[in-house]
């Protein structure tokens, strides 16, 4: 029963953790199917296993918060900061990639919306 209450209260963070897992899966699939163009692109480095592992760790941290509503020390601020940092890094990478290629991609727009929603959630809950 308490788990359902936690999920109702932290539904937003559950969705963001699933989106972060999906970003990791996106890079695993994309890395398996080809390379990024142009060569030397920053996304070429962010699809490496350490960064995908980082995505999985951050997604797991936020999922643990969503299910169990951890209130130990600074868990929520660290969780929101790490989630925001990861999505901001990937948004910046997608934006630079689009700038070099000369087109606007769905990935850039989606990552911007995720960063915007996380920051909006933080600001609304603070105020």
N, C-alpha and C positions, 0 to 999 in steps of 0.2 A: 504494500500500500504506500509506504514511504517512497519507494522507487518511482511510482507513478506521479506522486506529488512533485518529486524532484524533476522528473521529465517535463511536467507541465510548466514548472517554474523556469527551467533551463532549456526549453525547446530550441531557442535560438542558438545556443552553444552546441547542441547536438547537431543541428543542421550545418553549422560552420565546421564542425569536426568531420562530418561526412563529405563536405565540399573539399576539405583539405586532403582527405584520403583519395578523393576523386582526382585531385590535382596530381598526386603521386602516381596513381594508376595511369593518368594521361601521359606522364613523362615516361613511364615504363613502356607503354604501348608505342609512343612516338619514337623512343630510342630504339625499339626493336624493328621499327619499320623504315628507318632512314635517319638522315642527319639533317641538322638545321642549315639553312642557307641565310646569308653568306657565311663562308668559313670564318672562324674567329668570333662568331656571335657569342654573346654572354650566355644565351640559352644552351649553347653547346656544353658549357661547364655545369649548368644547373640541373642537367638531367643525369648527372653522375650518381652512383649509389649513395655517397654520403649525404647529398642533398635530398634524395628521395627518402632515405632513412630519417633525416631531420623532419621532413613532412609527416612521416608516420608517427614520430615521437610527439610532435606538437598536436597532431590530430588525436592521439591517444590521451594526452594530457587534458585536452578540452572535452573529450568524451567521458573521461573519468569524472570531471566536474559536472557534466550534464546528468550523469546517472546518480552520483552520490553526493552532490552538493557539498564538496569538501570546503570546510571553513578553517583549515589549519594554516596559521600564520598568514602569509601573503600569497596563497595559492591562486585566488582569482585574479589579482593584478598581474602575477607572473604568467598565468594562462592567457589572459587577454593581450598582454604585451608580446608574448611569443607568437600568438596567432596573428596579431597585427603585423609584427615584423616579418614573418614568413610571407604573408600575402603582399606586403608592401615591396619586399625584395622581388617577388615574382612579377608583380605589376610593373615595377621599374624595368625588369628584364624584358618583359613583353613589349613595353613601350619603346625601349631602345631598339629592339628587334624590328618593330614596325617602322621606326624612324629610318633605320638603315635600309630596309627593303622598300620603303616608300608606299606602304599601304596600312590600312587600319584593320586589325583582326578582332575576331570575337573574343579571343583569350584576353586581350588587353581590356576590352570593355567589361568582361565578366569579372576579372580580377579587381578592376577599379570599383565595381559595384560591391564586391565582397569587402574590400577595405573600407569603403564608404559606410556600409551597413555596420561593420564592427565598430568603427569610430562613433557612428551615430548611436549605437546601443550603449557604448560607454558613456557618452555625453548625456543621454536621456536618463540613464540609471543614476548618474551622479547628481543631476539637478533636481 
